[in-house]
Amino acid sequence: MCMFGRVNNNITVLSGCMLFFLVWVIILIIRIVKKPSASAQYSVDSYKVYSRCKIIWICTVTIILLLITCYYGFKIYHNTINYNGKLSWFLRDLKSKRTVKFKDDNIYKNGIEGIFKDINKKVDIPKNLYVATSFSLKFDSYGKITSFDTYIYGKNTRGKLESYLITYDSNKSENITIYLNGYVNADYSNNKLLEPLIKTMKVIPLKKIVTNWPENQFGILYYGKRSFGYNTNGVIYIDSKGNINSAVNTYSEVVGYTVSVYVPGKESRYTPVRYNLTDGLGNIKTSDTLRENKKISDESNNDQDKFYLSKLVGYRLKITAAAAGSRSYSLEGTTDAGGTWNTINKDPFSGMTGVSAGITFLNNKLGFICLSHNGGRNGELYCTEDGGVSYTKVNFPEVKITLSSGKTYNPFDLPRMPYEEDGILNVLVGQGSDGDYNGGSKGLYQSKDNGITWKYVKESEKK
């Protein structure tokens, strides 16, 4: 029972033992009550033999009981040691586990404070808290929190370190579970303060953000102060009053207390919005609305977003919406050298957003467009066989590269524009802005059926 806690599996043995000891006690009581006198039934010698046998029996039984007690006593003690059995988990939970009913579970209404408001009803948590790992939370389109996990720590009123492993899953329980006093590497770094998360969540337009994503599950992630390097994709600066400024200057490193709002498992489709808390928006070298609009306009005239099949016939990807570093596009065509443009496809990327990474047509029917993500780290190629009226995503067979650790991965994830040689379509698939495999080499793929299927040919150094 101490090891596994399965009463049903042990009930037969327990019942047999209890019955044995019950019978033994009854027989012992009867023998004591009906104990005969030495003169009545036994001679002196017979009584001595009886007494000696009785002593031997009592000693034998006592030794057996002591051995059994010591053996199982040691097993019980062993099972009280952490992680050695069911008993240890029971004692651990009795000592350090707390549960509290989660009532303030609407993120739109109660924010992050609602979680700690409920927890403080049963556990006194310090005001100054630090994130040991991260704070991860998921909620649905109605704002109901479905799960969250975090490991935080701080000093109590006596200056003693206290840690709290907090978890909640609405599918398993309506209670928040808190484990106290676990091991934590407490360096009390200001980069890991929890307070910026609470402050940021008070001012970000959370409901407005997620209504732009046609999904039912959303997430919030916080690590403390982070650096995104020079990748401004999805980064928005926000102050304590809710004023915002998009980060579009790639010459300034993005560092700060960042709260990410995203769609779990679909980060490549919906670029996460990363709110960077600051109270000095005027000092941030980022664009104002006019500059952002100008940037969008310049991007619309980018040569890589246009392709002319002849002097008169051309195609272009036109930006229809822009938010948090991502763009939505429509496909337009011209037959008068750009004098007039007509819409061919209102949504060639089928709802995907990112940054256009090329457009080409091999004839008036067969063409390709590319969409990149995460600052050019990866992307997808789309093919049309009807002059741009409809597009389908191109699937390339993965190339497995083995690392020194034994793990494998596919380094080629950002396609270039296909080209034709000897009746065969060729395309180089690069590694994106984060690729460093073999000096940034590319994978060469070929298709013999106008881009419907592709075959990996070799690794190429071709630029």
FENGI-V124541 format. One record per pair of residues at least 24 apart in sequence whose ideal C-beta (glycine too) atoms are under 6 Angstrom apart, sorted by the first residue. I is the first residue (numbers start at 0). GAP is how many residues later the second one is. D is the distance in Angstrom with one decimal. If there is no record, write none. Layout:
I/GAP/D ; I/GAP/D
This chain:
1/74/5.0 ; 1/77/4.2 ; 1/83/5.6 ; 1/85/4.0 ; 2/76/5.4 ; 2/82/4.1 ; 3/82/5.6 ; 4/81/3.4 ; 95/83/5.5 ; 95/84/4.4 ; 95/85/5.6 ; 96/82/5.8 ; 97/24/5.6 ; 97/25/5.5 ; 97/80/4.5 ; 98/76/4.3 ; 98/78/5.5 ; 99/76/5.1 ; 100/74/5.5 ; 101/74/4.9 ; 104/39/5.9 ; 104/40/4.7 ; 105/37/4.6 ; 105/38/6.0 ; 106/32/4.8 ; 106/36/5.0 ; 106/38/5.5 ; 107/35/3.6 ; 107/99/5.3 ; 110/90/5.2 ; 111/86/5.1 ; 111/89/4.8 ; 122/55/5.6 ; 125/28/3.6 ; 125/29/5.8 ; 125/30/5.7 ; 127/26/5.4 ; 128/25/4.5 ; 128/65/4.2 ; 129/62/4.5 ; 130/61/4.8 ; 130/63/5.5 ; 130/93/5.3 ; 131/52/5.0 ; 133/89/5.0 ; 134/62/5.9 ; 134/87/4.3 ; 135/85/5.5 ; 136/83/4.5 ; 137/81/5.0 ; 138/79/5.8 ; 139/76/5.8 ; 140/75/5.4 ; 145/24/4.9 ; 151/42/6.0 ; 152/31/4.8 ; 152/33/5.3 ; 160/25/5.4 ; 190/33/5.1 ; 190/34/4.0 ; 191/32/4.2 ; 195/61/3.6 ; 195/81/5.2 ; 196/25/4.5 ; 196/62/6.0 ; 199/59/4.6 ; 199/75/5.6 ; 199/77/4.7 ; 202/39/4.1 ; 203/71/5.1 ; 208/52/5.4 ; 208/64/5.6 ; 212/50/5.5 ; 212/57/5.2 ; 214/48/5.0 ; 216/47/5.9 ; 218/43/5.2 ; 218/45/4.7 ; 219/41/5.9 ; 220/39/4.5 ; 221/37/5.2 ; 224/32/5.2 ; 225/32/4.9 ; 226/28/4.7 ; 227/26/4.1 ; 230/144/4.3 ; 232/92/4.0 ; 232/141/5.8 ; 232/142/4.7 ; 233/37/4.6 ; 233/38/5.3 ; 233/39/5.5 ; 233/40/5.0 ; 233/90/4.6 ; 233/91/5.0 ; 234/39/4.8 ; 234/41/5.9 ; 235/39/5.5 ; 236/39/5.1 ; 236/41/5.4 ; 236/44/5.9 ; 236/47/5.5 ; 237/37/5.0 ; 238/40/5.0 ; 238/42/5.5 ; 239/39/5.8 ; 242/38/5.9 ; 244/36/4.9 ; 244/39/6.0 ; 244/41/5.1 ; 246/39/5.2 ; 247/38/5.6 ; 247/39/4.9 ; 248/36/4.8 ; 248/37/5.3 ; 251/33/5.2 ; 267/105/5.6 ; 268/83/5.9 ; 270/53/5.8 ; 270/55/4.4 ; 272/51/4.9 ; 295/26/5.2 ; 303/54/5.6 ; 304/51/5.0 ; 306/52/4.8 ; 306/53/5.3 ; 306/54/5.8 ; 308/52/5.0 ; 311/25/5.2 ; 316/39/4.8 ; 316/42/5.7 ; 325/27/4.0 ; 325/28/5.6 ; 326/28/5.9 ; 327/25/5.4 ; 330/57/4.9 ; 343/44/4.3 ; 344/43/5.3 ; 347/43/4.9 ; 357/59/4.6 ; 359/57/4.3 ; 361/58/5.9 ; 365/84/5.8 ; 367/50/5.4 ; 369/45/5.6 ; 374/58/5.7 ; 375/56/5.7 ; 375/57/4.3 ; 376/55/4.3 ; 376/56/5.3 ; 376/57/4.7 ; 377/35/4.1 ; 377/36/5.6 ; 377/54/5.0 ; 378/35/4.7 ; 380/34/4.0 ; 382/68/4.6 ; 395/49/5.7 ; 395/58/5.3 ; 396/59/5.4 ; 398/44/5.6 ; 398/57/5.6 ; 410/24/5.7 ; 410/26/4.1 ; 411/31/3.7 ; 423/24/5.8 ; 424/26/5.6
